[in-house]
Amino acid sequence: MLCAYRVHGGQKELIRSENAQPMLMSEAEVHTLERGIYADSFEDLCLYFESYLS
């Protein structure tokens, strides 16, 4: 599951989640996602989802 959260004031709010296909990802990509990727804008977030879910 690939989840996107909005972090504000130390609180996390789930804004989107989708099923991911980890078999199609390298081990390094899976570890990066497990640690978390932070986006500076909603547009950047959409690009991450597009690249990991397409």
CHARMM internal coordinates of N, CA and C (Angstrom, degrees):
IC EDIT
DIST 1 N 1 CA 1.4489
DIST 1 CA 1 C 1.5242
ANGL 1 N 1 CA 1 C 107.62
DIST 1 C 2 N 1.2988
ANGL 1 CA 1 C 2 N 116.17
DIHE 1 N 1 CA 1 C 2 N 130.26
DIST 2 N 2 CA 1.4574
ANGL 1 C 2 N 2 CA 122.69
DIHE 1 CA 1 C 2 N 2 CA 176.12
DIST 2 CA 2 C 1.5232
ANGL 2 N 2 CA 2 C 106.63
DIHE 1 C 2 N 2 CA 2 C -105.01
DIST 2 C 3 N 1.3300
ANGL 2 CA 2 C 3 N 116.79
DIHE 2 N 2 CA 2 C 3 N 121.47
DIST 3 N 3 CA 1.4601
ANGL 2 C 3 N 3 CA 121.61
DIHE 2 CA 2 C 3 N 3 CA -176.01
DIST 3 CA 3 C 1.5165
ANGL 3 N 3 CA 3 C 110.43
DIHE 2 C 3 N 3 CA 3 C -120.19
DIST 3 C 4 N 1.3118
ANGL 3 CA 3 C 4 N 115.23
DIHE 3 N 3 CA 3 C 4 N 145.43
DIST 4 N 4 CA 1.4629
ANGL 3 C 4 N 4 CA 121.63
DIHE 3 CA 3 C 4 N 4 CA 175.19
DIST 4 CA 4 C 1.5193
ANGL 4 N 4 CA 4 C 107.77
DIHE 3 C 4 N 4 CA 4 C -118.81
DIST 4 C 5 N 1.3190
ANGL 4 CA 4 C 5 N 114.95
DIHE 4 N 4 CA 4 C 5 N 132.09
DIST 5 N 5 CA 1.4534
ANGL 4 C 5 N 5 CA 121.67
DIHE 4 CA 4 C 5 N 5 CA -179.71
DIST 5 CA 5 C 1.5183
ANGL 5 N 5 CA 5 C 110.03
DIHE 4 C 5 N 5 CA 5 C -122.54
DIST 5 C 6 N 1.2924
ANGL 5 CA 5 C 6 N 116.00
DIHE 5 N 5 CA 5 C 6 N 147.64
DIST 6 N 6 CA 1.4675
ANGL 5 C 6 N 6 CA 121.94
DIHE 5 CA 5 C 6 N 6 CA 168.36
DIST 6 CA 6 C 1.5173
ANGL 6 N 6 CA 6 C 105.35
DIHE 5 C 6 N 6 CA 6 C -97.09
DIST 6 C 7 N 1.3345
ANGL 6 CA 6 C 7 N 116.72
DIHE 6 N 6 CA 6 C 7 N 124.74
DIST 7 N 7 CA 1.4565
ANGL 6 C 7 N 7 CA 121.92
DIHE 6 CA 6 C 7 N 7 CA 179.67
DIST 7 CA 7 C 1.5235
ANGL 7 N 7 CA 7 C 107.91
DIHE 6 C 7 N 7 CA 7 C -105.95
DIST 7 C 8 N 1.3234
ANGL 7 CA 7 C 8 N 114.91
DIHE 7 N 7 CA 7 C 8 N 123.58
DIST 8 N 8 CA 1.4650
ANGL 7 C 8 N 8 CA 119.95
DIHE 7 CA 7 C 8 N 8 CA -179.16
DIST 8 CA 8 C 1.5256
ANGL 8 N 8 CA 8 C 108.15
DIHE 7 C 8 N 8 CA 8 C -148.09
DIST 8 C 9 N 1.3190
ANGL 8 CA 8 C 9 N 115.76
DIHE 8 N 8 CA 8 C 9 N 122.31
DIST 9 N 9 CA 1.4666
ANGL 8 C 9 N 9 CA 119.62
DIHE 8 CA 8 C 9 N 9 CA 178.17
DIST 9 CA 9 C 1.5163
ANGL 9 N 9 CA 9 C 113.22
DIHE 8 C 9 N 9 CA 9 C 60.98
DIST 9 C 10 N 1.3365
ANGL 9 CA 9 C 10 N 116.22
DIHE 9 N 9 CA 9 C 10 N 33.24
DIST 10 N 10 CA 1.4603
ANGL 9 C 10 N 10 CA 120.15
DIHE 9 CA 9 C 10 N 10 CA 179.63
DIST 10 CA 10 C 1.5183
ANGL 10 N 10 CA 10 C 114.48
DIHE 9 C 10 N 10 CA 10 C 80.64
DIST 10 C 11 N 1.3115
ANGL 10 CA 10 C 11 N 117.66
DIHE 10 N 10 CA 10 C 11 N -2.62
DIST 11 N 11 CA 1.4721
ANGL 10 C 11 N 11 CA 122.35
DIHE 10 CA 10 C 11 N 11 CA 178.98
DIST 11 CA 11 C 1.5160
ANGL 11 N 11 CA 11 C 109.99
DIHE 10 C 11 N 11 CA 11 C -100.53
DIST 11 C 12 N 1.3348
ANGL 11 CA 11 C 12 N 116.65
DIHE 11 N 11 CA 11 C 12 N 141.51
DIST 12 N 12 CA 1.4674
ANGL 11 C 12 N 12 CA 121.65
DIHE 11 CA 11 C 12 N 12 CA 176.11
DIST 12 CA 12 C 1.5241
ANGL 12 N 12 CA 12 C 109.19
DIHE 11 C 12 N 12 CA 12 C -107.11
DIST 12 C 13 N 1.3249
ANGL 12 CA 12 C 13 N 115.47
DIHE 12 N 12 CA 12 C 13 N 131.60
DIST 13 N 13 CA 1.4661
ANGL 12 C 13 N 13 CA 122.12
DIHE 12 CA 12 C 13 N 13 CA 177.37
DIST 13 CA 13 C 1.5294
ANGL 13 N 13 CA 13 C 107.55
DIHE 12 C 13 N 13 CA 13 C -120.94
DIST 13 C 14 N 1.3291
ANGL 13 CA 13 C 14 N 117.19
DIHE 13 N 13 CA 13 C 14 N 120.63
DIST 14 N 14 CA 1.4625
ANGL 13 C 14 N 14 CA 121.47
DIHE 13 CA 13 C 14 N 14 CA 178.49
DIST 14 CA 14 C 1.5177
ANGL 14 N 14 CA 14 C 109.10
DIHE 13 C 14 N 14 CA 14 C -67.69
DIST 14 C 15 N 1.3470
ANGL 14 CA 14 C 15 N 116.54
DIHE 14 N 14 CA 14 C 15 N 126.01
DIST 15 N 15 CA 1.4624
ANGL 14 C 15 N 15 CA 118.67
DIHE 14 CA 14 C 15 N 15 CA 178.49
DIST 15 CA 15 C 1.5228
ANGL 15 N 15 CA 15 C 112.25
DIHE 14 C 15 N 15 CA 15 C -114.84
DIST 15 C 16 N 1.3463
ANGL 15 CA 15 C 16 N 117.34
DIHE 15 N 15 CA 15 C 16 N -18.54
DIST 16 N 16 CA 1.4702
ANGL 15 C 16 N 16 CA 119.29
DIHE 15 CA 15 C 16 N 16 CA 176.86
DIST 16 CA 16 C 1.5175
ANGL 16 N 16 CA 16 C 109.68
DIHE 15 C 16 N 16 CA 16 C -166.05
DIST 16 C 17 N 1.3237
ANGL 16 CA 16 C 17 N 116.07
DIHE 16 N 16 CA 16 C 17 N 145.48
DIST 17 N 17 CA 1.4631
ANGL 16 C 17 N 17 CA 120.64
DIHE 16 CA 16 C 17 N 17 CA 173.26
DIST 17 CA 17 C 1.5242
ANGL 17 N 17 CA 17 C 108.51
DIHE 16 C 17 N 17 CA 17 C -145.00
DIST 17 C 18 N 1.3124
ANGL 17 CA 17 C 18 N 114.93
DIHE 17 N 17 CA 17 C 18 N 145.27
DIST 18 N 18 CA 1.4611
ANGL 17 C 18 N 18 CA 122.10
DIHE 17 CA 17 C 18 N 18 CA -178.75
DIST 18 CA 18 C 1.5205
ANGL 18 N 18 CA 18 C 108.99
DIHE 17 C 18 N 18 CA 18 C -145.20
DIST 18 C 19 N 1.3196
ANGL 18 CA 18 C 19 N 116.28
DIHE 18 N 18 CA 18 C 19 N 152.14
DIST 19 N 19 CA 1.4561
ANGL 18 C 19 N 19 CA 120.09
DIHE 18 CA 18 C 19 N 19 CA 173.99
DIST 19 CA 19 C 1.5139
ANGL 19 N 19 CA 19 C 109.58
DIHE 18 C 19 N 19 CA 19 C -73.27
DIST 19 C 20 N 1.3106
ANGL 19 CA 19 C 20 N 116.54
DIHE 19 N 19 CA 19 C 20 N 131.31
DIST 20 N 20 CA 1.4685
ANGL 19 C 20 N 20 CA 122.17
DIHE 19 CA 19 C 20 N 20 CA 178.63
DIST 20 CA 20 C 1.5174
ANGL 20 N 20 CA 20 C 108.65
DIHE 19 C 20 N 20 CA 20 C -107.54
DIST 20 C 21 N 1.3150
ANGL 20 CA 20 C 21 N 115.73
DIHE 20 N 20 CA 20 C 21 N 160.73
DIST 21 N 21 CA 1.4666
ANGL 20 C 21 N 21 CA 122.19
DIHE 20 CA 20 C 21 N 21 CA 178.17
DIST 21 CA 21 C 1.5270
ANGL 21 N 21 CA 21 C 108.47
DIHE 20 C 21 N 21 CA 21 C -110.65
DIST 21 C 22 N 1.3402
ANGL 21 CA 21 C 22 N 118.24
DIHE 21 N 21 CA 21 C 22 N 85.31
DIST 22 N 22 CA 1.4650
ANGL 21 C 22 N 22 CA 119.90
DIHE 21 CA 21 C 22 N 22 CA -175.97
DIST 22 CA 22 C 1.5269
ANGL 22 N 22 CA 22 C 113.54
DIHE 21 C 22 N 22 CA 22 C -61.76
DIST 22 C 23 N 1.3305
ANGL 22 CA 22 C 23 N 117.58
DIHE 22 N 22 CA 22 C 23 N -20.66
DIST 23 N 23 CA 1.4675
ANGL 22 C 23 N 23 CA 120.22
DIHE 22 CA 22 C 23 N 23 CA 179.02
DIST 23 CA 23 C 1.5242
ANGL 23 N 23 CA 23 C 110.98
DIHE 22 C 23 N 23 CA 23 C -65.28
DIST 23 C 24 N 1.3382
ANGL 23 CA 23 C 24 N 116.91
DIHE 23 N 23 CA 23 C 24 N -24.41
DIST 24 N 24 CA 1.4546
ANGL 23 C 24 N 24 CA 121.61
DIHE 23 CA 23 C 24 N 24 CA -178.53
DIST 24 CA 24 C 1.5237
ANGL 24 N 24 CA 24 C 112.10
DIHE 23 C 24 N 24 CA 24 C -90.20
DIST 24 C 25 N 1.3391
ANGL 24 CA 24 C 25 N 117.29
DIHE 24 N 24 CA 24 C 25 N -0.01
DIST 25 N 25 CA 1.4597
ANGL 24 C 25 N 25 CA 121.76
DIHE 24 CA 24 C 25 N 25 CA -177.95
DIST 25 CA 25 C 1.5214
ANGL 25 N 25 CA 25 C 109.96
DIHE 24 C 25 N 25 CA 25 C -109.39
DIST 25 C 26 N 1.3139
ANGL 25 CA 25 C 26 N 114.69
DIHE 25 N 25 CA 25 C 26 N 151.05
DIST 26 N 26 CA 1.4611
ANGL 25 C 26 N 26 CA 118.85
DIHE 25 CA 25 C 26 N 26 CA 174.85
DIST 26 CA 26 C 1.5267
ANGL 26 N 26 CA 26 C 108.64
DIHE 25 C 26 N 26 CA 26 C -73.08
DIST 26 C 27 N 1.3178
ANGL 26 CA 26 C 27 N 115.72
DIHE 26 N 26 CA 26 C 27 N 162.43
DIST 27 N 27 CA 1.4651
ANGL 26 C 27 N 27 CA 120.70
DIHE 26 CA 26 C 27 N 27 CA 178.61
DIST 27 CA 27 C 1.5332
ANGL 27 N 27 CA 27 C 110.20
DIHE 26 C 27 N 27 CA 27 C -61.33
DIST 27 C 28 N 1.3316
ANGL 27 CA 27 C 28 N 116.96
DIHE 27 N 27 CA 27 C 28 N -37.13
DIST 28 N 28 CA 1.4669
ANGL 27 C 28 N 28 CA 121.03
DIHE 27 CA 27 C 28 N 28 CA 179.16
DIST 28 CA 28 C 1.5286
ANGL 28 N 28 CA 28 C 110.84
DIHE 27 C 28 N 28 CA 28 C -64.37
DIST 28 C 29 N 1.3358
ANGL 28 CA 28 C 29 N 117.59
DIHE 28 N 28 CA 28 C 29 N -40.96
DIST 29 N 29 CA 1.4689
ANGL 28 C 29 N 29 CA 120.66
DIHE 28 CA 28 C 29 N 29 CA 178.53
DIST 29 CA 29 C 1.5203
ANGL 29 N 29 CA 29 C 111.16
DIHE 28 C 29 N 29 CA 29 C -63.90
DIST 29 C 30 N 1.3231
ANGL 29 CA 29 C 30 N 117.13
DIHE 29 N 29 CA 29 C 30 N -41.63
DIST 30 N 30 CA 1.4660
ANGL 29 C 30 N 30 CA 121.19
DIHE 29 CA 29 C 30 N 30 CA 179.22
DIST 30 CA 30 C 1.5217
ANGL 30 N 30 CA 30 C 109.93
DIHE 29 C 30 N 30 CA 30 C -61.86
DIST 30 C 31 N 1.3373
ANGL 30 CA 30 C 31 N 118.03
DIHE 30 N 30 CA 30 C 31 N -44.85
DIST 31 N 31 CA 1.4683
ANGL 30 C 31 N 31 CA 121.22
DIHE 30 CA 30 C 31 N 31 CA 179.26
DIST 31 CA 31 C 1.5251
ANGL 31 N 31 CA 31 C 111.29
DIHE 30 C 31 N 31 CA 31 C -64.22
DIST 31 C 32 N 1.3189
ANGL 31 CA 31 C 32 N 117.60
DIHE 31 N 31 CA 31 C 32 N -38.74
DIST 32 N 32 CA 1.4725
ANGL 31 C 32 N 32 CA 121.26
DIHE 31 CA 31 C 32 N 32 CA 177.72
DIST 32 CA 32 C 1.5197
ANGL 32 N 32 CA 32 C 109.97
DIHE 31 C 32 N 32 CA 32 C -62.06
DIST 32 C 33 N 1.3198
ANGL 32 CA 32 C 33 N 116.88
DIHE 32 N 32 CA 32 C 33 N -44.79
DIST 33 N 33 CA 1.4661
ANGL 32 C 33 N 33 CA 120.73
DIHE 32 CA 32 C 33 N 33 CA 179.64
DIST 33 CA 33 C 1.5250
ANGL 33 N 33 CA 33 C 111.48
DIHE 32 C 33 N 33 CA 33 C -66.07
DIST 33 C 34 N 1.3294
ANGL 33 CA 33 C 34 N 116.98
DIHE 33 N 33 CA 33 C 34 N -38.18
DIST 34 N 34 CA 1.4642
ANGL 33 C 34 N 34 CA 120.41
DIHE 33 CA 33 C 34 N 34 CA 179.23
DIST 34 CA 34 C 1.5276
ANGL 34 N 34 CA 34 C 111.17
DIHE 33 C 34 N 34 CA 34 C -63.19
DIST 34 C 35 N 1.3211
ANGL 34 CA 34 C 35 N 117.21
DIHE 34 N 34 CA 34 C 35 N -35.33
DIST 35 N 35 CA 1.4704
ANGL 34 C 35 N 35 CA 121.09
DIHE 34 CA 34 C 35 N 35 CA 179.39
DIST 35 CA 35 C 1.5222
ANGL 35 N 35 CA 35 C 111.58
DIHE 34 C 35 N 35 CA 35 C -77.12
DIST 35 C 36 N 1.3307
ANGL 35 CA 35 C 36 N 116.54
DIHE 35 N 35 CA 35 C 36 N -24.47
DIST 36 N 36 CA 1.4530
ANGL 35 C 36 N 36 CA 121.42
DIHE 35 CA 35 C 36 N 36 CA 178.73
DIST 36 CA 36 C 1.5100
ANGL 36 N 36 CA 36 C 112.30
DIHE 35 C 36 N 36 CA 36 C 104.65
DIST 36 C 37 N 1.3038
ANGL 36 CA 36 C 37 N 114.93
DIHE 36 N 36 CA 36 C 37 N 139.06
DIST 37 N 37 CA 1.4586
ANGL 36 C 37 N 37 CA 122.81
DIHE 36 CA 36 C 37 N 37 CA 176.15
DIST 37 CA 37 C 1.5217
ANGL 37 N 37 CA 37 C 106.31
DIHE 36 C 37 N 37 CA 37 C -119.26
DIST 37 C 38 N 1.3155
ANGL 37 CA 37 C 38 N 116.02
DIHE 37 N 37 CA 37 C 38 N 131.47
DIST 38 N 38 CA 1.4568
ANGL 37 C 38 N 38 CA 120.55
DIHE 37 CA 37 C 38 N 38 CA -179.32
DIST 38 CA 38 C 1.5239
ANGL 38 N 38 CA 38 C 109.30
DIHE 37 C 38 N 38 CA 38 C -105.91
DIST 38 C 39 N 1.3153
ANGL 38 CA 38 C 39 N 116.12
DIHE 38 N 38 CA 38 C 39 N 131.76
DIST 39 N 39 CA 1.4616
ANGL 38 C 39 N 39 CA 122.06
DIHE 38 CA 38 C 39 N 39 CA 179.23
DIST 39 CA 39 C 1.5326
ANGL 39 N 39 CA 39 C 108.47
DIHE 38 C 39 N 39 CA 39 C -110.26
DIST 39 C 40 N 1.3187
ANGL 39 CA 39 C 40 N 115.81
DIHE 39 N 39 CA 39 C 40 N 145.29
DIST 40 N 40 CA 1.4605
ANGL 39 C 40 N 40 CA 120.83
DIHE 39 CA 39 C 40 N 40 CA 179.91
DIST 40 CA 40 C 1.5192
ANGL 40 N 40 CA 40 C 113.38
DIHE 39 C 40 N 40 CA 40 C -85.62
DIST 40 C 41 N 1.3331
ANGL 40 CA 40 C 41 N 116.91
DIHE 40 N 40 CA 40 C 41 N -14.13
DIST 41 N 41 CA 1.4618
ANGL 40 C 41 N 41 CA 119.63
DIHE 40 CA 40 C 41 N 41 CA -178.89
DIST 41 CA 41 C 1.5221
ANGL 41 N 41 CA 41 C 109.88
DIHE 40 C 41 N 41 CA 41 C -149.19
DIST 41 C 42 N 1.3106
ANGL 41 CA 41 C 42 N 115.63
DIHE 41 N 41 CA 41 C 42 N 164.25
DIST 42 N 42 CA 1.4603
ANGL 41 C 42 N 42 CA 120.41
DIHE 41 CA 41 C 42 N 42 CA 177.41
DIST 42 CA 42 C 1.5261
ANGL 42 N 42 CA 42 C 110.27
DIHE 41 C 42 N 42 CA 42 C -64.12
DIST 42 C 43 N 1.3205
ANGL 42 CA 42 C 43 N 116.86
DIHE 42 N 42 CA 42 C 43 N -35.13
DIST 43 N 43 CA 1.4684
ANGL 42 C 43 N 43 CA 121.41
DIHE 42 CA 42 C 43 N 43 CA 178.89
DIST 43 CA 43 C 1.5285
ANGL 43 N 43 CA 43 C 110.34
DIHE 42 C 43 N 43 CA 43 C -62.61
DIST 43 C 44 N 1.3395
ANGL 43 CA 43 C 44 N 116.65
DIHE 43 N 43 CA 43 C 44 N -43.46
DIST 44 N 44 CA 1.4698
ANGL 43 C 44 N 44 CA 120.23
DIHE 43 CA 43 C 44 N 44 CA 177.05
DIST 44 CA 44 C 1.5217
ANGL 44 N 44 CA 44 C 110.60
DIHE 43 C 44 N 44 CA 44 C -62.41
DIST 44 C 45 N 1.3178
ANGL 44 CA 44 C 45 N 116.32
DIHE 44 N 44 CA 44 C 45 N -40.97
DIST 45 N 45 CA 1.4585
ANGL 44 C 45 N 45 CA 121.05
DIHE 44 CA 44 C 45 N 45 CA 178.20
DIST 45 CA 45 C 1.5217
ANGL 45 N 45 CA 45 C 110.55
DIHE 44 C 45 N 45 CA 45 C -59.83
DIST 45 C 46 N 1.3278
ANGL 45 CA 45 C 46 N 116.75
DIHE 45 N 45 CA 45 C 46 N -43.82
DIST 46 N 46 CA 1.4684
ANGL 45 C 46 N 46 CA 121.03
DIHE 45 CA 45 C 46 N 46 CA 178.97
DIST 46 CA 46 C 1.5293
ANGL 46 N 46 CA 46 C 110.92
DIHE 45 C 46 N 46 CA 46 C -61.60
DIST 46 C 47 N 1.3197
ANGL 46 CA 46 C 47 N 116.96
DIHE 46 N 46 CA 46 C 47 N -37.94
DIST 47 N 47 CA 1.4704
ANGL 46 C 47 N 47 CA 120.34
DIHE 46 CA 46 C 47 N 47 CA 178.09
DIST 47 CA 47 C 1.5211
ANGL 47 N 47 CA 47 C 111.46
DIHE 46 C 47 N 47 CA 47 C -64.07
DIST 47 C 48 N 1.3459
ANGL 47 CA 47 C 48 N 117.28
DIHE 47 N 47 CA 47 C 48 N -40.45
DIST 48 N 48 CA 1.4644
ANGL 47 C 48 N 48 CA 119.92
DIHE 47 CA 47 C 48 N 48 CA 176.38
DIST 48 CA 48 C 1.5224
ANGL 48 N 48 CA 48 C 110.54
DIHE 47 C 48 N 48 CA 48 C -61.36
DIST 48 C 49 N 1.3293
ANGL 48 CA 48 C 49 N 116.80
DIHE 48 N 48 CA 48 C 49 N -47.41
DIST 49 N 49 CA 1.4671
ANGL 48 C 49 N 49 CA 119.73
DIHE 48 CA 48 C 49 N 49 CA -179.99
DIST 49 CA 49 C 1.5192
ANGL 49 N 49 CA 49 C 110.56
DIHE 48 C 49 N 49 CA 49 C -60.67
DIST 49 C 50 N 1.3155
ANGL 49 CA 49 C 50 N 116.76
DIHE 49 N 49 CA 49 C 50 N -43.88
DIST 50 N 50 CA 1.4691
ANGL 49 C 50 N 50 CA 120.31
DIHE 49 CA 49 C 50 N 50 CA -179.80
DIST 50 CA 50 C 1.5307
ANGL 50 N 50 CA 50 C 111.43
DIHE 49 C 50 N 50 CA 50 C -60.78
DIST 50 C 51 N 1.3170
ANGL 50 CA 50 C 51 N 116.38
DIHE 50 N 50 CA 50 C 51 N -43.39
DIST 51 N 51 CA 1.4722
ANGL 50 C 51 N 51 CA 119.08
DIHE 50 CA 50 C 51 N 51 CA -176.84
DIST 51 CA 51 C 1.5245
ANGL 51 N 51 CA 51 C 111.96
DIHE 50 C 51 N 51 CA 51 C -71.76
DIST 51 C 52 N 1.3425
ANGL 51 CA 51 C 52 N 118.11
DIHE 51 N 51 CA 51 C 52 N -34.46
DIST 52 N 52 CA 1.4595
ANGL 51 C 52 N 52 CA 119.62
DIHE 51 CA 51 C 52 N 52 CA -177.04
DIST 52 CA 52 C 1.5277
ANGL 52 N 52 CA 52 C 113.70
DIHE 51 C 52 N 52 CA 52 C -89.68
DIST 52 C 53 N 1.3184
ANGL 52 CA 52 C 53 N 117.93
DIHE 52 N 52 CA 52 C 53 N -15.77
DIST 53 N 53 CA 1.4619
ANGL 52 C 53 N 53 CA 119.49
DIHE 52 CA 52 C 53 N 53 CA -177.16
DIST 53 CA 53 C 1.5148
ANGL 53 N 53 CA 53 C 114.20
DIHE 52 C 53 N 53 CA 53 C -111.16
DIST 53 C 54 N 1.3274
ANGL 53 CA 53 C 54 N 117.77
DIHE 53 N 53 CA 53 C 54 N -3.18
DIST 54 N 54 CA 1.4672
ANGL 53 C 54 N 54 CA 119.03
DIHE 53 CA 53 C 54 N 54 CA -179.10
DIST 54 CA 54 C 1.5097
ANGL 54 N 54 CA 54 C 111.28
DIHE 53 C 54 N 54 CA 54 C -93.69
END
COOR INIT
IC SEED 1 N 1 CA 1 C
IC BUILD
